[in-house]
Every structure is written in C-alpha cells, then in structure tokens.
Amino acid sequence: MQRIIIALLSGLIFGAGLVISEMVNPVKVQDFLDLFGNWDPSLAFVMGGAVAVTLVSSRFIMKRKAPLFAERFYMAVKTSVDKRLFLGASLFGIGWGLSGYCPGPGILSAMINPTEAMVFLPALLVGGWIGQRFSA
Amino acid sequence: MLEAFPTQALLGGVLIGISAALLLAFNGRIAGISGILYNLLFNPLSSSERNWRMAFLIGLIAGGYLMLPVEFELRQGYSPILLIISGLAVGIGTRIGNGCTSGHGVCGIGLMAGRSIAATLTFMATGIITVTVLRHFIG
C-alpha cells in the first residue's frame, strides 16, 4: 500500500510538472527543437531543472543499500550502448520532432487536445506493440 | 510571468525531478513513462507489479488534470499523417531503445548511466534534425 501511495504521488507531481512546464504544448516542444530556426530555449530549463534534481538526489539515494519501501533498486538490466539503443533513440527523436509529443505529454494530450490524441495515442500503442515484437 | 526567464519551465522541471527522486528513493523504481506504460500493457505482471504502475499513470493524469486549463493556444488542423507516423516512431523507438525523455533523459542521466546519456544525445539530435527538415525544408 505504501508503494502504491508513493507511485500515485510521484505520478501526480510528474503530471503537474509536465503541464506547468508546458511540455504538454507540442508547438513549444517543436519550437525548442527548432535550433536552427526561431529557437525557443525555455524547455531546456525543464530538462535542466529535472536533471539537476535527479543528479543530486540519485547520489544520496543510491548510497543506501535499498529503497525505503522496497527490498531493492530496480535498475535497468542493460548497460551496454549498442545499435538497438541508437536505432530506438533515433526513431524516438524523429517521432518526437514530427508531432512534438513524447509519451508523457502524449498521454496527457487525451485531456488537452483530444482531436490530436485520438490519432497519436493509438499509433503510439501500435508502435509500442511493434517494438515489443522486435524486443522479444 | 517574466518573459525573459522561463520560471514555469524551471518549476515544472524541478517537479519532474522530485517525482523521479521520490519513486527511486521509496520504491526503487525508475519514473520512465514509456517503460511503465508498455510493461502495463504488454507484459504479464503480478498484481503488485501492475498496481504501482497503474497508480503512477492515474497520478500522472490526475496531476495534469489539476493543473488545467492550460494557457497556450491549442494546435488545430495538424496533419493526421504526421501524427500517425510520429506515434508509431515514438512507440517503436522508445520500446526498442528502452526509454523516453523521462526514463533516459531525466532518471538515467541523473544516475549517470552511459546508455541514457547516449540515448538522450541521440534523440535530441534526431529531434532537432526532424524539426529542421519539417519546418525549413518541407514546410
């Protein structure tokens, strides 16, 4: 139960952060990626703010043997930088640029811009399912 | 809001960082949205593995909802073809690359994971190239 409450709280803060920061505005995301055009640097502060917190906090958290409410840390199994990683990340970046949506803002778009979400979200799920086939 | 300094962007970013720190410190989990979503949808999970992921996604939606309405102008009439190709690419890419902006960009870089740094540099680069081509060569 403790873990569920933490997950819920973590999700709440994350969702609030995505809206407050305007990461959920795909036009602003595309403006941020438009480095060689009319560049809007403000979303660099989202990444910067988030990474500043995780860089510092992770150092303290990972000094512990285990998290507070679980028996161990569930870290990524893979650690190697391989072709699949580059292929996946490349495709993701292309998709991100084409619409301005990454998965979190994509999910929230269902409430914010349902017309786009109706098209984007099913495609995202189909894509995830296809990716899963190639991962298995 | 001051236009010169992106206060909201910074505040939102700090909140996202706190959210990730909380999930790691208490539950030992990575706040990676694509991973949480796909594991929930495509992998058979025990009830405890399923419940925290569902709680996170419910929280995500509720947290976003609490901050609505948004101030920005909604995009209208965007190409559905682009939205479909985008969704497919984001879905396939985040699945085979094991993460998105949150998992690699926020959590992984925080943990100084080489894979996440490589992935983030890669998707930032292809994202910039894509918008450049889309806006300045095609559009």
Boltz contact constraints between the chains, C-beta under 6 A:
constraints:
  - contact:
      token1: [A, 3]
      token2: [B, 27]
      max_distance: 6.0
  - contact:
      token1: [A, 3]
      token2: [B, 52]
      max_distance: 6.0
  - contact:
      token1: [A, 4]
      token2: [B, 51]
      max_distance: 6.0
  - contact:
      token1: [A, 4]
      token2: [B, 52]
      max_distance: 6.0
  - contact:
      token1: [A, 4]
      token2: [B, 55]
      max_distance: 6.0
  - contact:
      token1: [A, 6]
      token2: [B, 26]
      max_distance: 6.0
  - contact:
      token1: [A, 6]
      token2: [B, 27]
      max_distance: 6.0
  - contact:
      token1: [A, 7]
      token2: [B, 52]
      max_distance: 6.0
  - contact:
      token1: [A, 7]
      token2: [B, 55]
      max_distance: 6.0
  - contact:
      token1: [A, 7]
      token2: [B, 56]
      max_distance: 6.0
  - contact:
      token1: [A, 8]
      token2: [B, 55]
      max_distance: 6.0
  - contact:
      token1: [A, 8]
      token2: [B, 59]
      max_distance: 6.0
  - contact:
      token1: [A, 10]
      token2: [B, 19]
      max_distance: 6.0
  - contact:
      token1: [A, 10]
      token2: [B, 22]
      max_distance: 6.0
  - contact:
      token1: [A, 10]
      token2: [B, 23]
      max_distance: 6.0
  - contact:
      token1: [A, 11]
      token2: [B, 56]
      max_distance: 6.0
  - contact:
      token1: [A, 11]
      token2: [B, 59]
      max_distance: 6.0
  - contact:
      token1: [A, 11]
      token2: [B, 60]
      max_distance: 6.0
  - contact:
      token1: [A, 12]
      token2: [B, 59]
      max_distance: 6.0
  - contact:
      token1: [A, 12]
      token2: [B, 62]
      max_distance: 6.0
  - contact:
      token1: [A, 12]
      token2: [B, 63]
      max_distance: 6.0
  - contact:
      token1: [A, 13]
      token2: [B, 15]
      max_distance: 6.0
  - contact:
      token1: [A, 13]
      token2: [B, 18]
      max_distance: 6.0
  - contact:
      token1: [A, 13]
      token2: [B, 19]
      max_distance: 6.0
  - contact:
      token1: [A, 14]
      token2: [B, 16]
      max_distance: 6.0
  - contact:
      token1: [A, 14]
      token2: [B, 19]
      max_distance: 6.0
  - contact:
      token1: [A, 14]
      token2: [B, 60]
      max_distance: 6.0
  - contact:
      token1: [A, 15]
      token2: [B, 60]
      max_distance: 6.0
  - contact:
      token1: [A, 15]
      token2: [B, 63]
      max_distance: 6.0
  - contact:
      token1: [A, 15]
      token2: [B, 64]
      max_distance: 6.0
  - contact:
      token1: [A, 16]
      token2: [B, 15]
      max_distance: 6.0
  - contact:
      token1: [A, 16]
      token2: [B, 63]
      max_distance: 6.0
  - contact:
      token1: [A, 16]
      token2: [B, 67]
      max_distance: 6.0
  - contact:
      token1: [A, 17]
      token2: [B, 12]
      max_distance: 6.0
  - contact:
      token1: [A, 17]
      token2: [B, 15]
      max_distance: 6.0
  - contact:
      token1: [A, 17]
      token2: [B, 16]
      max_distance: 6.0
  - contact:
      token1: [A, 19]
      token2: [B, 64]
      max_distance: 6.0
  - contact:
      token1: [A, 19]
      token2: [B, 67]
      max_distance: 6.0
  - contact:
      token1: [A, 20]
      token2: [B, 8]
      max_distance: 6.0
  - contact:
      token1: [A, 20]
      token2: [B, 11]
      max_distance: 6.0
  - contact:
      token1: [A, 20]
      token2: [B, 12]
      max_distance: 6.0
  - contact:
      token1: [A, 20]
      token2: [B, 67]
      max_distance: 6.0
  - contact:
      token1: [A, 21]
      token2: [B, 9]
      max_distance: 6.0
  - contact:
      token1: [A, 21]
      token2: [B, 12]
      max_distance: 6.0
  - contact:
      token1: [A, 21]
      token2: [B, 13]
      max_distance: 6.0
  - contact:
      token1: [A, 25]
      token2: [B, 72]
      max_distance: 6.0
  - contact:
      token1: [A, 27]
      token2: [B, 75]
      max_distance: 6.0
  - contact:
      token1: [A, 30]
      token2: [B, 131]
      max_distance: 6.0
  - contact:
      token1: [A, 33]
      token2: [B, 127]
      max_distance: 6.0
  - contact:
      token1: [A, 33]
      token2: [B, 128]
      max_distance: 6.0
  - contact:
      token1: [A, 33]
      token2: [B, 131]
      max_distance: 6.0
  - contact:
      token1: [A, 34]
      token2: [B, 131]
      max_distance: 6.0
  - contact:
      token1: [A, 34]
      token2: [B, 135]
      max_distance: 6.0
  - contact:
      token1: [A, 35]
      token2: [B, 128]
      max_distance: 6.0
  - contact:
      token1: [A, 36]
      token2: [B, 132]
      max_distance: 6.0
  - contact:
      token1: [A, 37]
      token2: [B, 135]
      max_distance: 6.0
  - contact:
      token1: [A, 37]
      token2: [B, 136]
      max_distance: 6.0
  - contact:
      token1: [A, 42]
      token2: [B, 6]
      max_distance: 6.0
  - contact:
      token1: [A, 42]
      token2: [B, 9]
      max_distance: 6.0
  - contact:
      token1: [A, 43]
      token2: [B, 9]
      max_distance: 6.0
  - contact:
      token1: [A, 45]
      token2: [B, 6]
      max_distance: 6.0
  - contact:
      token1: [A, 45]
      token2: [B, 9]
      max_distance: 6.0
  - contact:
      token1: [A, 45]
      token2: [B, 10]
      max_distance: 6.0
  - contact:
      token1: [A, 45]
      token2: [B, 13]
      max_distance: 6.0
  - contact:
      token1: [A, 46]
      token2: [B, 9]
      max_distance: 6.0
  - contact:
      token1: [A, 46]
      token2: [B, 12]
      max_distance: 6.0
  - contact:
      token1: [A, 46]
      token2: [B, 13]
      max_distance: 6.0
  - contact:
      token1: [A, 49]
      token2: [B, 10]
      max_distance: 6.0
  - contact:
      token1: [A, 49]
      token2: [B, 13]
      max_distance: 6.0
  - contact:
      token1: [A, 49]
      token2: [B, 14]
      max_distance: 6.0
  - contact:
      token1: [A, 50]
      token2: [B, 13]
      max_distance: 6.0
  - contact:
      token1: [A, 50]
      token2: [B, 16]
      max_distance: 6.0
  - contact:
      token1: [A, 50]
      token2: [B, 17]
      max_distance: 6.0
  - contact:
      token1: [A, 50]
      token2: [B, 106]
      max_distance: 6.0
  - contact:
      token1: [A, 51]
      token2: [B, 109]
      max_distance: 6.0
  - contact:
      token1: [A, 53]
      token2: [B, 14]
      max_distance: 6.0
  - contact:
      token1: [A, 53]
      token2: [B, 17]
      max_distance: 6.0
  - contact:
      token1: [A, 53]
      token2: [B, 18]
      max_distance: 6.0
  - contact:
      token1: [A, 53]
      token2: [B, 21]
      max_distance: 6.0
  - contact:
      token1: [A, 54]
      token2: [B, 17]
      max_distance: 6.0
  - contact:
      token1: [A, 54]
      token2: [B, 20]
      max_distance: 6.0
  - contact:
      token1: [A, 54]
      token2: [B, 106]
      max_distance: 6.0
  - contact:
      token1: [A, 54]
      token2: [B, 110]
      max_distance: 6.0
  - contact:
      token1: [A, 55]
      token2: [B, 110]
      max_distance: 6.0
  - contact:
      token1: [A, 57]
      token2: [B, 21]
      max_distance: 6.0
  - contact:
      token1: [A, 58]
      token2: [B, 110]
      max_distance: 6.0
  - contact:
      token1: [A, 58]
      token2: [B, 111]
      max_distance: 6.0
  - contact:
      token1: [A, 61]
      token2: [B, 24]
      max_distance: 6.0
  - contact:
      token1: [A, 61]
      token2: [B, 25]
      max_distance: 6.0
  - contact:
      token1: [A, 67]
      token2: [B, 26]
      max_distance: 6.0
  - contact:
      token1: [A, 67]
      token2: [B, 27]
      max_distance: 6.0
  - contact:
      token1: [A, 67]
      token2: [B, 28]
      max_distance: 6.0
  - contact:
      token1: [A, 68]
      token2: [B, 26]
      max_distance: 6.0
  - contact:
      token1: [A, 69]
      token2: [B, 26]
      max_distance: 6.0
  - contact:
      token1: [A, 69]
      token2: [B, 27]
      max_distance: 6.0
  - contact:
      token1: [A, 70]
      token2: [B, 27]
      max_distance: 6.0
  - contact:
      token1: [A, 70]
      token2: [B, 28]
      max_distance: 6.0
  - contact:
      token1: [A, 72]
      token2: [B, 28]
      max_distance: 6.0
  - contact:
      token1: [A, 73]
      token2: [B, 28]
      max_distance: 6.0
  - contact:
      token1: [A, 74]
      token2: [B, 28]
      max_distance: 6.0
  - contact:
      token1: [A, 74]
      token2: [B, 29]
      max_distance: 6.0
  - contact:
      token1: [A, 81]
      token2: [B, 114]
      max_distance: 6.0
  - contact:
      token1: [A, 81]
      token2: [B, 115]
      max_distance: 6.0
  - contact:
      token1: [A, 81]
      token2: [B, 118]
      max_distance: 6.0
  - contact:
      token1: [A, 84]
      token2: [B, 96]
      max_distance: 6.0
  - contact:
      token1: [A, 85]
      token2: [B, 97]
      max_distance: 6.0
  - contact:
      token1: [A, 85]
      token2: [B, 115]
      max_distance: 6.0
  - contact:
      token1: [A, 85]
      token2: [B, 119]
      max_distance: 6.0
  - contact:
      token1: [A, 86]
      token2: [B, 122]
      max_distance: 6.0
  - contact:
      token1: [A, 88]
      token2: [B, 93]
      max_distance: 6.0
  - contact:
      token1: [A, 88]
      token2: [B, 96]
      max_distance: 6.0
  - contact:
      token1: [A, 88]
      token2: [B, 97]
      max_distance: 6.0
  - contact:
      token1: [A, 89]
      token2: [B, 97]
      max_distance: 6.0
  - contact:
      token1: [A, 89]
      token2: [B, 119]
      max_distance: 6.0
  - contact:
      token1: [A, 89]
      token2: [B, 122]
      max_distance: 6.0
  - contact:
      token1: [A, 89]
      token2: [B, 123]
      max_distance: 6.0
  - contact:
      token1: [A, 90]
      token2: [B, 122]
      max_distance: 6.0
  - contact:
      token1: [A, 90]
      token2: [B, 126]
      max_distance: 6.0
  - contact:
      token1: [A, 91]
      token2: [B, 89]
      max_distance: 6.0
  - contact:
      token1: [A, 91]
      token2: [B, 92]
      max_distance: 6.0
  - contact:
      token1: [A, 91]
      token2: [B, 93]
      max_distance: 6.0
  - contact:
      token1: [A, 92]
      token2: [B, 90]
      max_distance: 6.0
  - contact:
      token1: [A, 92]
      token2: [B, 93]
      max_distance: 6.0
  - contact:
      token1: [A, 92]
      token2: [B, 94]
      max_distance: 6.0
  - contact:
      token1: [A, 92]
      token2: [B, 97]
      max_distance: 6.0
  - contact:
      token1: [A, 92]
      token2: [B, 123]
      max_distance: 6.0
  - contact:
      token1: [A, 93]
      token2: [B, 123]
      max_distance: 6.0
  - contact:
      token1: [A, 93]
      token2: [B, 126]
      max_distance: 6.0
  - contact:
      token1: [A, 93]
      token2: [B, 127]
      max_distance: 6.0
  - contact:
      token1: [A, 94]
      token2: [B, 89]
      max_distance: 6.0
  - contact:
      token1: [A, 94]
      token2: [B, 126]
      max_distance: 6.0
  - contact:
      token1: [A, 94]
      token2: [B, 130]
      max_distance: 6.0
  - contact:
      token1: [A, 95]
      token2: [B, 86]
      max_distance: 6.0
  - contact:
      token1: [A, 95]
      token2: [B, 89]
      max_distance: 6.0
  - contact:
      token1: [A, 95]
      token2: [B, 90]
      max_distance: 6.0
  - contact:
      token1: [A, 95]
      token2: [B, 93]
      max_distance: 6.0
  - contact:
      token1: [A, 96]
      token2: [B, 127]
      max_distance: 6.0
  - contact:
      token1: [A, 97]
      token2: [B, 127]
      max_distance: 6.0
  - contact:
      token1: [A, 97]
      token2: [B, 130]
      max_distance: 6.0
  - contact:
      token1: [A, 97]
      token2: [B, 131]
      max_distance: 6.0
  - contact:
      token1: [A, 98]
      token2: [B, 82]
      max_distance: 6.0
  - contact:
      token1: [A, 98]
      token2: [B, 85]
      max_distance: 6.0
  - contact:
      token1: [A, 98]
      token2: [B, 86]
      max_distance: 6.0
  - contact:
      token1: [A, 98]
      token2: [B, 130]
      max_distance: 6.0
  - contact:
      token1: [A, 99]
      token2: [B, 83]
      max_distance: 6.0
  - contact:
      token1: [A, 99]
      token2: [B, 86]
      max_distance: 6.0
  - contact:
      token1: [A, 102]
      token2: [B, 100]
      max_distance: 6.0
  - contact:
      token1: [A, 102]
      token2: [B, 101]
      max_distance: 6.0
  - contact:
      token1: [A, 103]
      token2: [B, 33]
      max_distance: 6.0
  - contact:
      token1: [A, 103]
      token2: [B, 34]
      max_distance: 6.0
  - contact:
      token1: [A, 103]
      token2: [B, 100]
      max_distance: 6.0
  - contact:
      token1: [A, 104]
      token2: [B, 33]
      max_distance: 6.0
  - contact:
      token1: [A, 104]
      token2: [B, 102]
      max_distance: 6.0
  - contact:
      token1: [A, 108]
      token2: [B, 64]
      max_distance: 6.0
  - contact:
      token1: [A, 113]
      token2: [B, 74]
      max_distance: 6.0
  - contact:
      token1: [A, 116]
      token2: [B, 83]
      max_distance: 6.0
  - contact:
      token1: [A, 119]
      token2: [B, 80]
      max_distance: 6.0
  - contact:
      token1: [A, 119]
      token2: [B, 83]
      max_distance: 6.0
  - contact:
      token1: [A, 120]
      token2: [B, 83]
      max_distance: 6.0
  - contact:
      token1: [A, 120]
      token2: [B, 87]
      max_distance: 6.0
  - contact:
      token1: [A, 123]
      token2: [B, 84]
      max_distance: 6.0
  - contact:
      token1: [A, 123]
      token2: [B, 87]
      max_distance: 6.0
  - contact:
      token1: [A, 123]
      token2: [B, 88]
      max_distance: 6.0
  - contact:
      token1: [A, 124]
      token2: [B, 87]
      max_distance: 6.0
  - contact:
      token1: [A, 124]
      token2: [B, 90]
      max_distance: 6.0
  - contact:
      token1: [A, 124]
      token2: [B, 91]
      max_distance: 6.0
  - contact:
      token1: [A, 127]
      token2: [B, 87]
      max_distance: 6.0
  - contact:
      token1: [A, 127]
      token2: [B, 88]
      max_distance: 6.0
  - contact:
      token1: [A, 127]
      token2: [B, 91]
      max_distance: 6.0
  - contact:
      token1: [A, 127]
      token2: [B, 92]
      max_distance: 6.0
  - contact:
      token1: [A, 128]
      token2: [B, 38]
      max_distance: 6.0
  - contact:
      token1: [A, 128]
      token2: [B, 91]
      max_distance: 6.0
  - contact:
      token1: [A, 128]
      token2: [B, 95]
      max_distance: 6.0
  - contact:
      token1: [A, 130]
      token2: [B, 92]
      max_distance: 6.0
  - contact:
      token1: [A, 131]
      token2: [B, 91]
      max_distance: 6.0
  - contact:
      token1: [A, 131]
      token2: [B, 92]
      max_distance: 6.0
  - contact:
      token1: [A, 131]
      token2: [B, 95]
      max_distance: 6.0
  - contact:
      token1: [A, 131]
      token2: [B, 96]
      max_distance: 6.0
  - contact:
      token1: [A, 132]
      token2: [B, 42]
      max_distance: 6.0
  - contact:
      token1: [A, 132]
      token2: [B, 95]
      max_distance: 6.0
  - contact:
      token1: [A, 134]
      token2: [B, 96]
      max_distance: 6.0
  - contact:
      token1: [A, 135]
      token2: [B, 95]
      max_distance: 6.0
  - contact:
      token1: [A, 135]
      token2: [B, 96]
      max_distance: 6.0
